[in-house]
Structures are given as structure tokens and as C-alpha cells.
Amino acid sequence: MTLDNVKAKNFYQDDGDKTLLNWCLYEYANILYTKIKESHDLANYRKNRCGNEIETFCVYFSKNTHRQTQRLLDAALSAWNEHVSICSNCPNQCLKRSYDLTDMFDNLETVGWPQRHNQQE
């Protein structure tokens, strides 16, 4: 595995920042970068982002503490589960009809989010 896809200079400003923790985070960011580049499931993600954008994401994600990273992952999973639960009762069936065109984006400015709009009625 070749490292240095994510530049080491992202992890220190001066010699005082050249700590083992920052080295560990640097290595983690590079492994994450490699996993993103190798993942078949992330092909569209890579297609829409240049290497610098992926590098920036890896630096950001690796610099969160383990606890913070876990909290972000937990929040993402919780949000996804909540959303899918809500979607199961929605008449639009967006996940089943995912490529159908919708005017909901155009309506956001005039009526707001559908949940908010329905509560006001």
C-alpha cells in the first residue's frame, strides 16, 4: 500500500505538532483515502470528486477524535434509519421511484419542507 495520498503537512504546522498522535492520524487518513479509492461502492463518489476533495475529506474525518468519529457515524446511521422509517409510510415512495422527476425542490421556497407544511394545515 502506498501512503502519501494525503499529505503529511496537513497534520502539523511546526515541529511541535509532529507527534505520534498526528502521525497515527496521518496514516489513518491515507488508509481511508485508499479504501475510498478501492471501493467499488464509492465509484460515483470518486467520479464526482477530485483527489484533492477526497484528501480534504480524509484529513477532516481523521482529525476527529475516535469518540467524535464514532458519534458522527452513529448520527449518520440514526438519521438514515429515521429517514427510511418515515419513508416507508410516505405516498411518494422516493426510494422505489428514485428516478422519477419531482417538483418538490421547486416548491421548497413557497411551501417549505413537506412535514412543516402538513403540520400547519
C-alpha positions in Angstrom: 0.0 0.0 0.0 1.4 3.4 -1.0 0.8 6.2 1.5 1.2 9.9 0.9 -2.0 10.3 -1.0 -2.9 12.6 1.9 0.0 14.9 2.5 1.7 14.8 5.9 1.8 18.6 6.1 -2.0 18.5 6.7 -1.2 17.2 10.2 1.4 19.6 11.5 2.2 23.3 11.4 5.6 23.2 13.1 7.9 20.7 14.7 5.8 20.8 17.9 2.9 19.2 16.1 5.0 16.3 14.8 3.5 14.0 17.5 2.8 10.3 17.4 -0.9 11.0 17.5 -0.7 13.2 14.4 1.4 10.5 12.7 -1.3 7.9 13.6 -4.0 10.3 12.2 -1.9 10.8 9.0 -1.6 7.1 8.5 -5.4 6.6 9.1 -6.2 9.4 6.6 -4.1 7.7 4.0 -5.7 4.3 4.6 -9.1 5.8 4.4 -8.2 7.5 1.2 -7.0 4.2 -0.2 -10.2 2.5 0.9 -12.3 5.2 -0.8 -10.2 4.8 -4.0 -10.5 1.0 -4.0 -14.2 0.7 -3.1 -16.4 -0.4 -5.9 -19.4 1.0 -4.0 -17.9 4.5 -4.0 -17.3 4.7 -7.7 -19.8 7.5 -8.1 -18.4 9.4 -5.1 -15.0 9.3 -6.7 -16.3 10.2 -10.1 -17.8 13.5 -8.7 -14.8 14.5 -6.6 -11.2 15.2 -7.5 -8.3 13.7 -5.5 -7.9 17.0 -3.5 -11.6 16.8 -2.3 -11.2 13.3 -1.2 -7.9 14.2 0.5 -9.6 17.1 2.3 -12.4 14.8 3.5 -9.9 12.2 4.8 -8.0 14.9 6.7 -11.2 16.2 8.2 -12.5 12.8 9.1 -9.2 11.6 10.6 -8.7 14.6 12.8 -11.9 14.0 14.7 -11.2 12.1 17.9 -12.3 8.4 17.9 -15.2 9.3 20.1 -16.2 12.2 17.7 -15.8 10.0 14.7 -18.0 7.3 16.3 -20.6 9.9 17.2 -20.6 11.1 13.5 -21.1 7.5 12.3 -23.8 6.9 14.9 -25.6 10.1 13.9 -25.4 9.2 10.2 -26.8 5.7 10.9 -29.5 7.1 13.1 -30.5 9.7 10.5 -30.6 7.1 7.8 -32.8 4.7 9.9 -35.2 7.5 10.9 -35.5 8.7 7.3 -36.1 5.2 5.9 -38.7 4.7 8.7 -40.5 7.9 7.7 -40.2 7.0 4.0 -41.9 3.6 4.5 -45.2 5.5 5.2 -44.8 8.2 2.6 -47.0 8.1 -0.5 -44.2 9.4 -2.7 -42.1 6.2 -2.4 -39.0 8.1 -3.4 -36.7 5.1 -2.9 -38.8 2.9 -5.2 -39.4 5.6 -7.8 -36.0 7.1 -7.4 -35.5 8.4 -11.0 -39.0 9.9 -11.3 -38.9 13.7 -11.7 -40.5 15.8 -8.9 -41.5 19.4 -8.3 -40.8 19.2 -4.6 -37.4 21.0 -4.9 -39.2 23.9 -6.7 -41.9 24.0 -4.0 -39.4 24.3 -1.1 -39.3 28.1 -1.4 -43.0 28.6 -1.4 -44.3 25.8 0.9 -41.2 24.7 2.9 -40.5 21.2 4.0 -43.4 18.8 3.5 -43.5 17.9 7.2 -43.7 21.5 8.2 -46.3 22.3 5.6 -48.5 19.4 6.7 -48.3 20.5 10.4 -49.6 24.0 9.5 -52.7 22.7 7.9 
